Amino acid sequence: MDRNDNCCKNVNEGITCDVKNCQYHEGDCYCTAQKIAVGPSFATSSTDTVCATFKPKKD
């Protein structure tokens, strides 16, 4: 992925995100959170996991 430096200054390069209604989402698929938390601890597959860092965008 080539980042457009005009839109995405503080992105976490190693994380892609499609959740456009998250306050940390920027550009097409970037996350600007300083760190992320993924859970729950009892997950047995990727479909069982969630991003606990998610916060809804404020309008």
C-alpha positions as CSV (number, residue, x, y, z in Angstrom):
1,M,0.0,0.0,0.0
2,D,1.3,3.4,-0.8
3,R,0.4,6.0,1.7
4,N,-0.8,9.4,0.6
5,D,1.2,11.7,2.9
6,N,-1.3,14.5,2.4
7,C,-4.1,12.6,4.2
8,C,-2.5,10.3,6.6
9,K,0.2,11.9,8.9
10,N,-0.1,9.8,12.1
11,V,-0.9,6.3,10.8
12,N,0.2,3.1,12.3
13,E,2.0,1.6,9.3
14,G,1.6,-2.0,10.4
15,I,-2.2,-1.9,10.8
16,T,-4.9,-1.8,8.2
17,C,-8.5,-1.0,9.2
18,D,-11.8,-1.0,7.2
19,V,-13.9,0.5,10.0
20,K,-14.7,3.9,8.6
21,N,-16.9,4.9,11.6
22,C,-14.0,4.6,14.1
23,Q,-12.4,7.8,15.3
24,Y,-9.0,6.3,14.7
25,H,-9.7,5.5,11.0
26,E,-8.1,7.7,8.4
27,G,-7.8,7.6,4.6
28,D,-8.8,4.4,2.9
29,C,-7.6,1.8,5.5
30,Y,-5.3,3.3,8.1
31,C,-5.4,3.4,11.9
32,T,-4.1,6.4,13.8
33,A,-4.3,4.9,17.3
34,Q,-1.0,4.9,19.2
35,K,-1.7,1.2,20.1
36,I,-4.5,-1.2,19.7
37,A,-6.0,-3.9,21.9
38,V,-7.5,-7.0,20.3
39,G,-9.5,-9.6,22.2
40,P,-11.1,-11.5,23.8
41,S,-8.6,-13.8,25.3
42,F,-10.8,-16.9,24.7
43,A,-10.9,-16.4,20.9
44,T,-10.1,-19.5,18.8
45,S,-10.2,-17.9,15.3
46,S,-9.9,-14.5,13.7
47,T,-13.7,-14.3,13.5
48,D,-13.9,-14.4,17.3
49,T,-11.7,-11.3,17.7
50,V,-12.6,-7.6,18.0
51,C,-10.6,-4.4,18.2
52,A,-11.2,-3.2,21.7
53,T,-9.6,0.2,20.8
54,F,-12.6,1.1,18.6
55,K,-14.4,4.3,19.4
56,P,-17.2,5.7,17.3
57,K,-16.4,8.8,15.3
58,K,-18.0,12.0,16.6
59,D,-20.2,13.8,14.1
